[in-house]
């Protein structure tokens, strides 16, 4: 199968699933948020760019893999990242537990960092495509922490 088609299809699927888990209704609107949080409309375009860059990273990592085992690592790293991305959205928005999402966010962050570290030798370009994702998740983690601090306790 064509790695470009697969990478972008999976990125779109994860984005759509994550979007379906994201409810910005009454509960979310009632949260106290920091003054520096981007406007709600900015998150969709930001995640679209992040997922497009992640797909590009996956393509370069796949092409840089020299064996079946290395390609399996590429698949595993991106699968783990997709899982942790969706889990964060579910915990924060669906379960309405930003505190639990905050506990999970280091796993999401590490899943991006692992890709950067693992792909550095065989597909350096793949790591560059992941850098904005790592920065975005770092920002989102701080935002998540701030929301928890401003709104705790959750039940």
N, C-alpha and C positions, 0 to 999 in steps of 0.2 A: 504494500500500500504506500502511496505517496506521503512522505513525512510532512510536507507542507499542508496537505489537506487534513491529515490527522491532527497536527498541532493546532491549527486554527479551529477545527471542529471541536476539539476538546476544550480549547479556550472559550469558545462561544458557549458550549454546554455548561461549563463551570460558571461562567458569567450569568447565564440565564437562570441556572439553579440558585446561585447566590442572590440574584435579584428577586427570585420568587420567595426567598426566605426573609427578605428585607421588607419589613412593614414599618413605614414611617408615619403611621396613623396617630391616633390620640395618645397612646402610651408614650411613643417616642417624642411627640411634640411636647408632652408634659415634662420631659426631662430638663433639668437645668444644664445648659451647655456653656462652655467657655466662650468669651467674646471673640476669640481668635479662630473658632471653628469655621471652616469654609462653609459657604451656603450649601444647602441640601442638593441643589441642582448640580453642583460641581462634582459630586461623588461618582455619578454615572460616567461622565467623560473621563475622569481620572482612572477609574477601574477599567474602562475600555482601553485606554492607552497601556495600562499596566498589563492587561491580559494579552494585548497584541505584542508587546515587547516580550512577554513570557513565551508566547508561541514562537517568536523569532529565536529566542534563546534555545528552545527545545529543538528547533530545526538545526541550528548550528551545533548543538551538543550531539544530536543524532548523527550528523554528518562527520563530526570529529571522533565518534566512537569507532574503534578499530576491531572490535570483536562483539560477539553476541552478548557476552557478559557486560561489556560496557554499555551496549544499547539497553540491556535490562536495567542497569543503574539509571540511565536517563529516564526510562519509563517509570521506575520506582520513585525517583526523586520528584518528578512532576506529579505523579499520582498522589504521593504523600502531601505535597503542597496543595493540590486541589482539595483533598480531604480536609486538611486543617483550615483552609480558606472557607469552605462550606460549613464546617463545624463552628467556626467563630461567628459567622452570620446567624446560624441557628441559635447559638447560645445567647447572643446579644439581642437579636430582634424577635425570633420566634418564641424562645423560652423566656425572653425579657429578663435576662440575668447578665447585665454588663459585668458584674463581679466574677461570674464564672468565665465569661469571655476573656476577661483580663488574665485569669489563670491559664487560659489556653493560648493566648497570643504569643508567649515565648516559643511554643511549638511551631506556630505559623512562621514566626521570624526565623527560627532555626531551619525550617524547611527551605527557605529562600537562601540562607547562608550556606547550607550544605551544597546546594547547586552551584553557588559561586565558587566554593572551595574545590569541589570535585571536578568541575569543568575547566578550572584554571589552566591545567596542563594540556589538555587535549583539544579544548575549544574555547580559547580566551574570549572570543567575540561573544559567546554565549553568556559569559560572566558579566560582560558590559551591559548586555540587555537586561540582566537581572538587578543591576545596581539601583535603578529607580524604584523597583519593587521593594527592595530592602529598605530604602529611604521612606517610602510610602507606609510600609508596615511599621516602621519605627515611629513615624508621625502618628499613625492610627493607634499604636499602643499607648502613646502619651495622651492622646485624646481620650481613649478608653479609660485610662487611669484617672484622668481629670473628671470625666463623667461619673465614674464610681465615687470619687472623692466628694463631688458636689451633690450626689443623690443618695448615697448609702444611708440606711441599709435597704437591701432588696429582699423580697420574700416570694 
